[in-house]
Amino acid sequence: MPSEEKKFATVKKAIEICRQRGYEMVDVDGVRVIFPDGWGLIRASNTQPILVLRYEAKTEPRLKEIQKLIEGVLEEAQK
């Protein structure tokens, strides 16, 4: 479970990684990476010491791809 400081620092690093990779994104209250057929989100919970991940896609295979990509960004941000 990340500390309050660490969870926000991790989200900030994830935003930097997504920006460096040139992803289309919205960085208000976390980072939402936008794809033509879905999106993935990393944000810090405001009520718990956790990070929240969400994904949406038009197909199940694409959902798994977006999930893998977002979780990869998070893993890199946590290093």
Phi, psi and omega in degrees: 000124182286150175288167179304314182292318184293322182295320179288325177294322178295317178296319178300317179294320178298321177298315179299317180297314180296321179295316179298326180279354177076022179291144169288130186204163171240126184247034174268124178060046181118207176223124175248115178270127187253130176240160179301333185240022178162192179202163175223146187228138168233125176211156176273133176293140177273350184243348182220157178278059181223162171259142181252130176241136178221151180217151173211141179205164181283336180227158179297316178299320179292324177302316180295323178296314180295318179301314180298318180297311182294318178294328175294319176299314180298316180300316179295320181294333182276351180287000000 
